[in-house]
Amino acid sequence: MTKRPGPQKNVTPTAESLADAANKAQKAGGLPPVHLWNPDFCGDIDMRIARDGTWFYQGTPIGRTRLVRLFSTILKREGDDYFLVTPVEKVGITVEDAPFVAIDFRRTGDDLVFETNVGDHVTAGPDAPIRVTRDPETGEPSPYVLIRRNLEALIDRKSFYRLVDLGETENHDGDDWFGVRSGGAFFPIIKTSELPDGV
């Protein structure tokens, strides 16, 4: 992990102290207003979110679903860096890809409503766009949906296959694209000219 800028306190909070602070913030109802919190940087903590959405602390998976959900509510992204923040503490963590995984979705009318591994639900649309990147060497797609603020979820493979089944072709930025619609918006997946034969 890259060195974080800014002042740094001498003592890095523990996962237990962060969980306690998150729990107190949670009691106010809804998600804590982490976008309003800008405490001093306290250092990095040995916490990692793997690409499959598993949270690790000091190399051990965090098995308690409620605790993972609690940590996810105080997650903040600044540029390419991720932090757990409270009103008085800010610690850096490692995120291998996206901090969340979209494990399922349902179609409600013309909308696609995604569910994440930490219990968030979001309707894809202009404020929660779907985007797809491709590995430049293998062409393997990595699809994402914005969950809250600038935090995304990697759409898991089974859900992405289901999305593809719902796909349609539409003109986008002067080209024909294969993609999906939700929330009144079209989200391109791949140019129709690049679709494999038989699709």
Secondary structure as GFF3:
##gff-version 3
##sequence-region A 1 199
A	DSSP	alpha_helix	15	26	.	.	.	ID=ss1
A	DSSP	three_ten_helix	34	36	.	.	.	ID=ss2
A	DSSP	beta_strand	43	49	.	.	.	ID=ss3
A	DSSP	beta_strand	55	57	.	.	.	ID=ss4
A	DSSP	beta_strand	60	61	.	.	.	ID=ss5
A	DSSP	alpha_helix	65	72	.	.	.	ID=ss6
A	DSSP	beta_strand	75	78	.	.	.	ID=ss7
A	DSSP	beta_strand	81	85	.	.	.	ID=ss8
A	DSSP	beta_strand	90	95	.	.	.	ID=ss9
A	DSSP	beta_strand	100	108	.	.	.	ID=ss10
A	DSSP	beta_strand	111	116	.	.	.	ID=ss11
A	DSSP	beta_strand	121	123	.	.	.	ID=ss12
A	DSSP	beta_strand	130	134	.	.	.	ID=ss13
A	DSSP	beta_strand	141	148	.	.	.	ID=ss14
A	DSSP	beta_strand	151	155	.	.	.	ID=ss15
A	DSSP	alpha_helix	157	165	.	.	.	ID=ss16
A	DSSP	beta_strand	168	172	.	.	.	ID=ss17
A	DSSP	beta_strand	175	182	.	.	.	ID=ss18
A	DSSP	beta_strand	185	191	.	.	.	ID=ss19
A	DSSP	three_ten_helix	192	194	.	.	.	ID=ss20
###
